[in-house]
Amino acid sequence: MGDVSHDSVNRFLLRERYEPKDLFNIIEKIINLAGGILSVDDTVIEKIYSNPKNAELIGYFWSGKAHKTIIGLNLITLYYSDINGNSVPINYKIYDKKEEKQKTIILEKW
């Protein structure tokens, strides 16, 4: 990735409108969807220099890694491990406190 600039990646991501279903559409072709295990990962991506008042999805979340509440993005990822040992993310969501939904409700909708 030495020839790829940060700006070119940002422009690409802004131009393309990827959604969780796009990830699944790619992954479903390379994994066995029968007999696997589904798991959830709840990760806080630390954003120590961001202000929650100025950034829509930034907030204060409990971090198991830091063992305290930190400022950042809360990324929820759904992983699937098939019977052949392949483990891949199949869905994701950035938690939005404004939706006023518990994380368990988000999982039920998946």
N, C-alpha and C positions, 0 to 999 in steps of 0.2 A: 504494500500500500504506500510505498514511498512517493509515488507520483500523483497520488490523490490528495488534493488540498481539502482542508476543513470546509472552506466556502463551497467547493464543488459538491461535497456530500450534502451540505445544508440545502443548496439549490435543488439537488435531486430529490431530497425528502420533501421539500416544499412543493415541487412540481408534481410528484406522485402522491396520491392519496391512499396510502395503505391502511387497511383495517384488519382487525383480528381474523376475519374470514379469509383474507388473502393468504395469511400465514397457514391456516388449515388447508386451503386448497393446494398449496405446494407440498405440505407435509404428508397429506393423506395418500399421495402416490408412492411414498418411500417407506411407509411403515405398515405393519400388519395390525389392523384395527380389531382383531378378534383375540380375546383372552389376555389383554394387557392390564396394566395398572395405571390409574389416574391419580395424580398428586398435585398439590397446590403449593406454590411458593409465594410468600408475602415478603417483599423486599423493600427497604427504604433506601432510596438513592439520595445520599446526603447533598444538600445544596446550601452550604453554610453562609454563602454571600447573597442569598436571595431573600427578598422581603415578601412574606405571604400576602401583604396588602397590595403588592404590585404584580404578583404572579399568580394566575388563576389556580393552578393545581398544586402549588407549594403549600405545605402546612407542617404542623408538628405531629410526628408519628413516633410510636414506640419502636425502638430498634433493639432487637435481640442481640445483635452483634455488639452494639455500644452499651447495652444494658441501661438505656435511658431514653427519654424522648429527645428526638433530634429534628431539625428542620430539613425538609426534602420532599421528594416525590414518593408516593407509595405505589409500587408496581406489583400487581397481582398476576402471577403467571400460572397457567394450567399446563402441566407436563403429562405426557403419555409415554409409558415404557411398554414396548411390545414384548411378545414371548421370545423374540430373537435377541433381546438385550439392547435394542435401539431405544434411546430415551431422547425425546424432543419436545420443545414447547409447541403447543397446539392452539393456545389462545392467551390473550393478555388483556389487561385493563389497568389504566392509571386511575387510582381511587380519587373520586371527587367528593369532598365533604359537602359541597353544596347540594348534591343529590339527596342528602340526608338518608342514605341507605346504610344499613349494617352490611359488613362484608359477607355475612352468611347469605343475605338476600341476593347479592351479586352472584354468588356461586350457584344458587338455585336457578337463576336465569340461564346459566351456561348449560 
